């Protein structure tokens, strides 16, 4: 009987249909009873598909690395006004944007370096950069030093984001990944959701500990990498390895993306939207990204963009919806806590506590989504339901005002939190389902790139929209009190609690109205993702993984030294071409 994965891999019927089927190397070895790696994996299967101790230690270290890097993306959302006030900055968005831009820029480099030098050295480099940037940021006495530290920190985080997903794809086939992806999705979503709470707690006494705690957390992860994470690596010589790097593409992508973000941040704040400064930067940045795509397609021998993946409809939809989810999610994470500090005139720590209804839902829902995907071996329903919740939920946020009751601001954001949690875990499956295992690492690195780029835009768009809205709604008496007027309005949020009535109520109302515009702007992004999710194909999940990377096996092959697999691994495609796909109905007929 032919499995669905074999049908998708070969596109050929079984021998029972009258055609000879050439046995794969795996099946041939099993038939001969050889005691190679495949034979040992078959024995592992007989033992129940359990994972060894090394596997779990590696998995735990990946979760911890994901947590500390993801926390830094959102922890500053509640601490940002405090940092801007302490360092006398009127452009607080760059504290977030410098991290996100550097993170986005590092992801394609880390994907290429992982294939050149192997997974462990790149993981250690990411932890080192993240710790160094944290030390610089924690010691910063001015905004220039802070931005430098955040940039270095973001580069390290970008490496971590990409490499942990790549290592997971090396260790676990897609058919099993729902269980393990649930842990990653839960960690990512829990870290992102608790970031504002952690940031508020530290900002209430000393925000610098948000940075200094990171090297302490990175140390045990690095030790685990050195002692336990003994992974396979490429055996090419250094010249061949360096030739596989996408030097030209990355050097075009990074400045193009930075210029585009600069134009968005400038718009309506430092310069009018129709000014030459804004239009020129946005047009040049967008043109640079278009040029980058064509350079990747026609000039680069080893491109960052996995064209075999984006030419597949379902994978492409997965990338686009991941990008749109990143925009909406980061906007919510940065500006919903700001609602409590501004419209509700809450303290920093109180705003973090009020954010708990979102924190309490995102992570468990991500776990449930991962388990449901693994149990049902299906992913399309989860994507559709998740984007319905995200679209409706972000629209409901527009109903909140400065007078919204406690029950209102507790219950209303729960809908968008459900959507965020579902989609955190769901979009990886349409990306990977149509692809062979040897494309998984590149596809995951690119998915992390588009997610992080979406987060950069989400932060920039959100802060730009609210600043423009405040320019229309804030009373002039308040703007006269704020250094730099409208440009410094967001940084002035801590000032609201000290105002006298009726000015205090007027300012709270202005912030609530500006935030309402932000949520309405986010609705089309979530709605577009919902429409696209209906067009993804419902494909079976692969049971194979890339055997070129993974846990090294010691001589003797003890259960603790090699990760167990439920089925013999598929042979990686040398050309990295897409497997032929068939419908579930056709696969069922062939299996019968």
C-alpha positions as MATLAB code, in Angstrom:
seq = 'XXXXXXXXXXXXXXXXXXXXXXXXXXXXXXXXXXXXXXXXXXXXXXXXXXXXXXXXXXXXXXXXXXXXXXXXXXXXXXXXXXXXXXXXXXXXXXXXXXXXXXXXXXXXXXXXXXXXXXXXXXXXXXXXXXXXXXXXXXXXXXXXXXXXXXXXXXXXXXXXXXXXXXXXXXXXXXXXXXXXXXXXXXXXXXXXXXXXXXXXXXXXXXXXXXXXXXXXXXXXXXXXXXXXXXXXXXXXXXXXXXXXXXXXXXXXXXXXXXXXXXXXXXXXXXXXXXXXXXXXXXXXXXXXXXXXXXXXXXXXXXXXXXXXXXXXXXXXXXXXXXXXXXXXXXXXXXXXXXXXXXXXXXXXXXXXXXXXXXXXXXXXXXXXXXXXXXXXXXXXXXXXXXXXXXXXXXXXXXXXXXXXXXXXXXXXXXXXXXXXXXXXXXXXXXXXXXXXXXXXXXXXXXXXXXXXXXXXXXXXXXXXXXXXXXXXXXXXXXXXXXXXXXXXXXXXXXXXXXXXXXXXXXXXXXXXXXXXXXXXXXXXXXXXXXXXXXXXXXXXXXXXXXXXXXXXXXXXXXXXXXXXXXXXXXXXXXXXXXXXXXXXXXXXXXXX';
ca = [
       0.000    0.000    0.000;
       1.421    3.371   -1.034;
       1.456    6.223    1.439;
       0.256    9.728    0.649;
       3.799   11.019    1.065;
       5.109    8.491   -1.491;
       2.403    9.499   -3.957;
       3.253   13.198   -3.508;
       6.977   12.457   -3.750;
       6.862   10.349   -6.891;
       3.594   11.280   -8.577;
       3.401    7.610   -9.724;
       0.855    4.872   -8.963;
       1.784    1.678   -7.153;
       2.885   -1.542   -8.710;
      -0.569   -2.969   -8.117;
      -1.845   -0.636  -10.838;
       0.272   -2.384  -13.443;
       3.467   -0.321  -13.340;
       6.780   -1.131  -11.783;
       7.740    1.047   -8.863;
      11.413    1.669   -8.284;
      12.143    1.158   -4.583;
      13.683    4.080   -2.730;
      17.041    3.624   -1.029;
      15.253    3.577    2.308;
      12.934    0.741    1.351;
      15.738   -1.191   -0.299;
      17.878   -1.008    2.789;
      15.035   -2.071    5.001;
      14.286   -5.018    2.760;
      17.925   -6.115    2.903;
      17.886   -5.712    6.693;
      20.963   -3.521    6.720;
      21.925   -2.000   10.045;
      22.614    1.498    8.774;
      20.974    4.696    9.968;
      17.719    3.748    8.280;
      17.648    0.381    9.978;
      18.238    2.020   13.355;
      15.415    4.453   12.703;
      13.164    1.490   11.955;
      14.128    0.054   15.319;
      13.345    3.429   16.890;
       9.910    3.243   15.318;
       9.374   -0.152   16.857;
      10.171    1.332   20.253;
       7.230    3.731   19.902;
       8.724    6.813   18.298;
      10.055    8.210   21.584;
      12.565   11.048   21.623;
      15.916   10.800   23.393;
      17.221   13.042   26.156;
      19.437   15.006   23.786;
      16.465   15.826   21.603;
      14.525   17.264   24.539;
      17.491   19.282   25.793;
      17.961   20.767   22.327;
      14.239   21.473   22.063;
      14.207   23.178   25.478;
      17.174   25.375   24.575;
      15.408   26.422   21.354;
      12.280   27.358   23.312;
      14.279   29.434   25.812;
      16.146   31.242   23.039;
      12.865   31.988   21.283;
      11.370   33.318   24.506;
      14.111   35.791   25.359;
      14.339   37.133   21.806;
      10.557   37.420   21.342;
      10.115   39.212   24.674;
      12.396   42.012   23.491;
      10.130   42.700   20.515;
       7.231   43.827   22.672;
       8.629   44.490   26.171;
       9.441   48.077   25.256;
       5.839   48.822   24.252;
       4.956   49.769   27.842;
       8.426   51.100   28.661;
       8.784   53.165   25.472;
       7.338   56.430   26.827;
       9.581   56.118   29.896;
      12.681   55.474   27.786;
      11.869   58.343   25.414;
      11.399   60.696   28.370;
      14.621   59.575   30.095;
      16.736   59.901   26.951;
      14.962   63.096   25.777;
      13.828   61.646   22.454;
      10.964   62.841   20.261;
      11.193   59.792   17.955;
      10.483   56.817   20.238;
       9.389   54.649   17.320;
      13.032   54.194   16.351;
      13.738   52.343   19.592;
      11.380   49.675   18.293;
      12.172   50.084   14.601;
      15.956   49.788   14.974;
      15.469   46.411   16.637;
      12.973   45.194   14.052;
      14.906   46.445   11.014;
      18.145   44.842   12.205;
      16.249   41.659   13.017;
      14.701   41.547    9.548;
      18.069   42.241    7.911;
      19.799   39.447    9.855;
      17.305   36.714    9.019;
      18.352   36.082    5.379;
      22.026   36.201    6.370;
      21.468   33.690    9.147;
      19.639   31.301    6.847;
      22.580   31.298    4.431;
      25.195   31.072    7.178;
      23.388   28.102    8.715;
      23.889   26.188    5.487;
      27.524   27.267    5.235;
      28.827   26.773    8.772;
      26.140   24.565   10.271;
      23.427   25.281   12.800;
      25.297   25.422   16.120;
      27.889   28.142   15.261;
      25.131   30.386   13.913;
      23.014   29.801   17.021;
      25.933   30.773   19.273;
      26.633   33.864   17.147;
      23.010   34.950   17.489;
      23.128   34.578   21.276;
      26.398   36.529   21.387;
      25.065   39.445   19.342;
      21.850   39.536   21.356;
      23.780   39.688   24.640;
      26.218   42.333   23.370;
      23.397   44.565   22.143;
      21.603   44.169   25.472;
      24.689   45.334   27.364;
      25.083   48.375   25.105;
      21.383   49.272   25.397;
      21.384   48.870   29.165;
      24.370   51.196   29.524;
      23.048   53.829   27.061;
      23.051   57.429   28.277;
      21.657   58.925   25.070;
      19.395   57.885   22.216;
      22.264   57.307   19.770;
      23.809   54.643   22.004;
      20.402   53.158   22.707;
      19.666   52.786   18.997;
      23.068   51.198   18.414;
      22.432   48.689   21.182;
      18.945   47.926   19.915;
      20.316   47.390   16.418;
      22.934   44.885   17.595;
      20.340   43.234   19.809;
      17.887   43.015   16.924;
      20.480   41.406   14.658;
      21.059   38.717   17.268;
      17.323   38.208   17.689;
      16.893   37.832   13.926;
      19.511   35.098   13.857;
      17.788   33.335   16.756;
      14.332   33.590   15.156;
      15.556   31.963   11.952;
      17.906   29.316   13.298;
      15.521   27.814   15.878;
      12.899   27.199   13.194;
      15.508   25.693   10.884;
      16.815   23.358   13.588;
      13.272   22.244   14.403;
      12.654   21.421   10.741;
      15.856   19.338   10.789;
      14.696   17.324   13.791;
      10.986   16.774   13.199;
       9.012   15.902   10.027;
       6.035   18.087    9.135;
       3.479   15.382   10.024;
       4.754   15.443   13.623;
       5.488   19.130   13.790;
       2.071   20.158   15.066;
       3.025   18.897   18.516;
       6.411   20.597   18.593;
       5.316   23.685   16.662;
       2.665   24.122   19.347;
       5.468   24.564   21.866;
       7.221   27.110   19.643;
       4.010   28.978   18.878;
       3.060   29.009   22.544;
       6.505   30.269   23.553;
       6.561   32.941   20.852;
       3.032   34.120   21.555;
       3.445   33.956   25.352;
       6.696   35.936   25.151;
       5.208   38.518   22.796;
       2.067   38.850   24.895;
       3.846   39.011   28.266;
       6.481   41.400   26.912;
       4.398   44.503   27.741;
       3.782   43.127   31.246;
       7.484   42.466   31.795;
       8.395   45.828   30.304;
       5.922   47.637   32.536;
       7.238   45.866   35.620;
      10.860   46.824   34.894;
       9.971   50.353   33.769;
       8.244   50.963   37.090;
      11.635   50.907   38.859;
      14.479   50.686   36.273;
      13.885   49.927   32.592;
      17.593   49.192   32.080;
      17.129   45.753   33.627;
      15.092   44.903   30.531;
      18.483   44.791   28.796;
      20.835   43.553   31.500;
      18.838   40.416   32.213;
      19.351   39.055   28.698;
      23.042   38.026   28.966;
      22.165   36.151   32.163;
      19.429   34.223   30.348;
      21.631   33.569   27.298;
      24.435   31.885   29.248;
      22.702   28.551   30.041;
      21.314   28.392   26.482;
      24.824   28.823   25.063;
      26.203   26.132   27.375;
      23.474   23.754   26.250;
      24.358   24.489   22.622;
      28.023   23.705   23.223;
      27.515   20.520   25.202;
      24.365   19.017   23.727;
      23.580   20.486   20.317;
      25.907   18.300   18.261;
      24.261   18.636   14.886;
      25.284   17.533   11.425;
      26.771   20.197    9.173;
      27.807   20.731    5.558;
      31.087   19.176    4.460;
      31.929   21.480    1.529;
      35.168   23.478    1.592;
      35.040   27.117    2.655;
      35.118   28.518   -0.877;
      32.089   26.476   -1.885;
      30.311   27.474    1.312;
      30.898   31.213    0.815;
      29.750   30.948   -2.801;
      26.322   29.874   -1.516;
      25.774   33.156    0.329;
      23.346   35.664   -1.210;
      25.702   38.642   -0.968;
      24.158   40.835   -3.667;
      20.555   40.204   -2.682;
      21.109   40.995    0.981;
      23.050   44.170    0.201;
      20.100   45.399   -1.885;
      17.358   44.259    0.503;
      18.653   45.818    3.729;
      18.982   49.460    2.591;
      15.780   49.265    0.537;
      13.782   48.080    3.519;
      15.363   50.697    5.801;
      14.587   53.547    3.384;
      10.967   52.396    3.044;
      10.515   52.307    6.826;
      12.123   55.748    7.135;
       9.555   57.213    4.757;
       6.652   55.674    6.682;
       7.980   56.966   10.006;
       8.536   60.462    8.601;
       5.081   60.708    7.052;
       2.810   63.199    8.780;
       5.198   63.614   11.720;
       8.534   65.071   10.607;
       7.364   65.902    7.080;
       3.962   66.100    5.328;
       2.885   62.958    3.468;
       3.082   64.787    0.146;
       6.533   66.212    0.780;
       9.517   65.207   -1.312;
      11.226   63.676    1.729;
       8.411   61.199    2.344;
       7.499   60.403   -1.255;
      11.105   59.971   -2.364;
      12.018   57.597    0.463;
       8.885   55.467    0.085;
       9.211   55.253   -3.708;
      12.945   54.505   -3.568;
      12.482   51.900   -0.840;
       9.658   50.167   -2.709;
      11.604   50.277   -5.990;
      14.602   48.783   -4.231;
      12.509   45.875   -2.940;
      11.157   45.238   -6.440;
      14.709   45.316   -7.802;
      15.773   42.932   -5.027;
      13.117   40.445   -6.097;
      14.250   40.469   -9.728;
      17.913   40.225   -8.707;
      17.039   37.204   -6.586;
      15.132   35.671   -9.483;
      17.553   36.203  -12.360;
      21.065   36.966  -11.071;
      21.687   35.256   -7.753;
      22.809   31.630   -7.912;
      21.712   30.800   -4.359;
      18.862   33.256   -3.603;
      17.391   34.013   -0.204;
      13.922   33.867   -1.726;
      12.778   30.233   -2.060;
      11.271   30.587   -5.528;
      10.275   26.924   -5.609;
       8.077   27.758   -2.624;
       6.626   31.118   -3.653;
       5.707   29.736   -7.087;
       3.410   27.322   -5.274;
       0.032   28.903   -4.555;
      -0.456   27.495   -1.064;
       3.059   28.328    0.124;
       2.773   31.841   -1.312;
      -0.514   32.383    0.521;
       1.189   31.174    3.702;
       3.952   33.764    3.285;
       1.545   36.639    2.543;
      -0.808   35.825    5.431;
       2.187   35.527    7.777;
       3.254   39.025    6.683;
      -0.239   40.470    7.262;
      -0.531   38.734   10.635;
       2.781   40.322   11.664;
       1.484   43.806   10.811;
      -1.711   43.477   12.849;
      -0.153   41.610   15.774;
       2.678   44.035   16.408;
       0.330   47.000   16.113;
      -1.920   45.475   18.793;
       0.988   44.567   21.054;
       2.465   48.068   20.934;
      -0.642   50.226   21.008;
      -3.204   48.336   23.097;
      -1.098   48.875   26.270;
      -0.800   52.525   25.194;
      -4.622   52.702   25.339;
      -4.495   52.119   29.096;
      -1.648   54.571   29.697;
      -3.305   57.324   27.645;
      -7.096   56.945   27.363;
      -7.351   55.408   30.840;
      -4.464   57.446   32.365;
      -3.096   54.250   33.958;
       0.428   53.842   35.268;
       3.005   51.806   33.365;
       2.663   48.756   35.597;
      -1.135   49.028   35.666;
      -1.286   49.111   31.866;
       0.783   45.924   31.779;
      -1.609   44.242   34.211;
      -4.613   45.387   32.174;
      -2.996   43.719   29.159;
      -3.361   40.303   30.845;
      -6.626   39.332   29.064;
      -4.619   39.209   25.846;
      -1.668   37.458   27.487;
      -3.893   34.803   29.023;
      -5.400   33.719   25.703;
      -2.757   33.976   23.004;
      -0.403   31.261   24.223;
      -2.951   28.540   25.148;
      -4.806   29.052   21.880;
      -1.538   28.651   19.944;
      -0.924   25.353   21.739;
      -4.444   24.103   21.009;
      -4.043   25.047   17.348;
      -0.810   23.095   17.057;
      -2.331   20.024   18.699;
      -5.425   20.223   16.517;
      -3.287   20.374   13.382;
      -1.343   17.324   14.502;
      -4.517   15.394   15.426;
      -6.576   16.302   12.351;
      -3.611   16.396    9.948;
      -5.268   19.502    8.502;
      -4.439   23.216    8.642;
      -6.826   25.150    6.375;
      -9.768   25.347    8.845;
      -7.482   26.751   11.548;
      -6.192   29.473    9.221;
      -9.707   30.518    8.175;
     -11.060   30.580   11.738;
      -7.988   32.451   12.974;
      -8.269   35.227   10.417;
     -12.026   35.563   11.004;
     -11.277   36.176   14.678;
      -8.405   38.544   13.863;
     -10.486   40.633   11.446;
     -13.515   40.865   13.710;
     -11.387   41.360   16.814;
      -9.306   44.287   15.561;
     -12.523   45.922   14.350;
     -14.067   45.540   17.799;
     -11.131   47.404   19.341;
     -12.401   50.504   17.513;
     -15.444   50.465   19.833;
     -13.343   51.308   22.883;
     -13.266   54.858   24.239;
     -11.911   56.579   27.309;
     -15.218   55.721   29.027;
     -15.266   51.980   28.217;
     -16.121   49.913   31.292;
     -13.832   47.334   32.836;
     -15.964   44.515   31.437;
     -15.684   46.116   27.994;
     -11.912   46.436   27.825;
     -11.492   42.955   29.308;
     -13.852   41.144   26.911;
     -13.391   43.106   23.664;
      -9.675   42.355   23.120;
     -10.231   38.647   23.791;
     -11.504   38.170   20.238;
      -8.384   39.594   18.611;
      -6.243   37.654   21.111;
      -7.886   34.405   19.980;
      -7.118   35.266   16.356;
      -3.507   36.175   17.098;
      -2.969   32.906   18.958;
      -4.483   30.695   16.267;
      -2.511   32.277   13.445;
       0.781   32.186   15.337;
       0.648   28.387   15.052;
      -1.287   27.955   11.795;
       0.590   29.688    8.962;
       3.694   27.490    9.032;
       1.723   24.513    7.711;
       0.490   25.961    4.386;
       4.043   27.192    3.788;
       5.619   23.757    4.262;
       2.888   21.315    3.201;
       3.587   21.514   -0.570;
       7.394   21.445   -0.178;
      10.015   18.683    0.034;
      11.932   18.446    3.321;
      15.154   19.848    1.864;
      13.388   23.165    1.169;
      11.951   23.444    4.681;
      14.894   25.306    6.206;
      15.030   27.940    3.466;
      11.246   28.339    3.462;
      11.129   28.772    7.247;
      13.909   31.368    7.178;
      12.016   33.289    4.501;
       8.759   33.001    6.458;
      10.494   34.456    9.502;
      11.819   37.242    7.263;
       8.357   38.205    6.007;
       6.871   37.902    9.520;
       9.499   40.216   10.979;
       9.178   42.646    8.057;
       5.432   42.696    8.735;
       6.113   43.453   12.386;
       8.386   46.339   11.407;
       5.655   47.801    9.222;
       3.009   47.153   11.874;
       4.944   49.122   14.478;
       5.745   51.935   12.052;
       2.230   52.186   10.625;
       0.621   52.084   14.055;
       2.830   54.774   15.587;
       2.552   56.946   12.468;
      -1.254   56.707   12.375;
      -1.654   57.514   16.057;
       0.726   60.487   15.798;
      -1.195   61.871   12.833;
      -4.472   61.310   14.689;
      -3.200   63.097   17.762;
      -2.332   66.101   15.619;
      -6.019   66.374   14.721;
      -7.593   65.670   18.113;
      -5.271   66.962   20.870;
      -6.209   70.353   22.311;
      -3.745   73.141   21.547;
      -3.294   73.836   25.257;
      -1.763   70.378   25.656;
       0.402   70.598   22.530;
       1.860   73.841   23.904;
       3.018   71.878   26.974;
       4.700   69.117   24.942;
       8.235   69.587   23.573;
       8.174   69.433   19.752;
       4.366   69.534   19.689;
       2.695   66.718   17.723;
       5.998   64.926   17.092;
       6.468   64.509   20.845;
       2.842   63.696   21.680;
       3.300   59.932   22.024;
       6.363   60.389   24.239;
       4.294   62.655   26.500;
       1.927   59.879   27.621;
       3.364   59.797   31.209;
       2.365   63.479   31.497;
      -1.360   62.714   31.184;
      -1.743   61.458   34.764;
      -0.521   64.813   36.127;
      -2.993   67.005   34.200;
      -5.834   68.961   35.762;
      -9.441   68.695   34.628;
     -10.966   69.368   32.147;
      -7.751   69.206   30.092;
      -7.032   65.686   31.303;
     -10.356   64.351   29.985;
      -9.880   66.140   26.668;
      -6.437   64.591   26.193;
      -7.708   61.106   27.139;
     -10.505   61.488   24.592;
      -8.017   62.590   21.906;
      -5.842   59.518   22.445;
      -8.880   57.225   22.348;
      -9.981   58.749   19.041;
      -6.491   58.464   17.545;
      -6.288   54.814   18.574;
      -9.702   54.155   17.022;
      -8.255   55.227   13.669;
      -5.372   52.785   14.157;
      -7.726   49.811   14.658;
      -9.795   50.736   11.622;
      -6.622   50.946    9.516;
      -5.723   47.403   10.634;
      -9.052   45.868    9.539;
      -8.181   45.730    5.787;
      -4.883   43.983    6.520;
      -6.600   41.245    8.525;
      -9.494   41.073    6.036;
      -7.145   40.538    3.094;
      -5.478   37.662    4.925;
      -8.907   36.128    5.589;
      -9.827   36.259    1.895;
      -6.513   34.688    0.879;
      -6.862   31.856    3.398;
      -9.885   30.502    1.497;
      -7.675   29.919   -1.567;
      -4.979   27.768    0.070;
      -5.100   24.065   -0.784;
      -5.757   21.449    1.901;
      -2.724   19.195    1.398;
      -1.535   16.193    3.430;
       1.413   16.820    5.752;
       4.834   15.379    4.943;
       6.245   12.594    7.078;
       9.868   13.177    5.993;
      12.585   15.581    7.047;
      15.947   16.751    5.703;
      18.563   14.184    6.707;
      21.500   16.422    5.693;
      21.078   18.151    9.050;
      19.869   16.876   12.400;
      21.289   15.282   15.521;
      24.613   13.534   15.079;
      24.457    9.904   16.114;
      27.149    8.428   18.277;
      28.534    4.998   17.588;
      26.283    2.423   19.125;
      23.137    4.396   18.399;
      21.692    4.528   21.902;
      18.158    5.889   22.225;
      19.410    8.993   23.976;
      21.840    9.840   21.177;
      19.524    9.903   18.206;
      16.133   11.339   17.726;
      13.392    8.824   16.945;
      11.209    8.990   13.855;
       7.833    7.431   13.279;
       8.587    6.525    9.664;
      11.723    6.023    7.569;
      12.925    9.388    6.230;
      12.449   10.324    2.614;
      15.420   10.842    0.364;
      16.088   14.546   -0.087;
      15.609   15.863   -3.613;
      18.930   16.845   -5.137;
      17.372   19.496   -7.317;
      15.192   20.867   -4.485;
      12.191   20.713   -6.795;
       8.595   20.626   -5.613;
       7.019   17.250   -5.242;
       4.069   16.568   -7.550;
       0.888   17.032   -5.540;
      -2.390   15.173   -5.807;
      -5.792   15.701   -4.265;
      -6.763   13.906   -1.071;
      -9.470   12.041   -2.994;
      -6.992   10.801   -5.598;
      -4.506    9.821   -2.920;
      -7.207    7.860   -1.108;
      -8.108    5.981   -4.299;
      -4.467    5.113   -4.954;
      -3.935    3.940   -1.382;
      -6.963    1.649   -1.666;
];
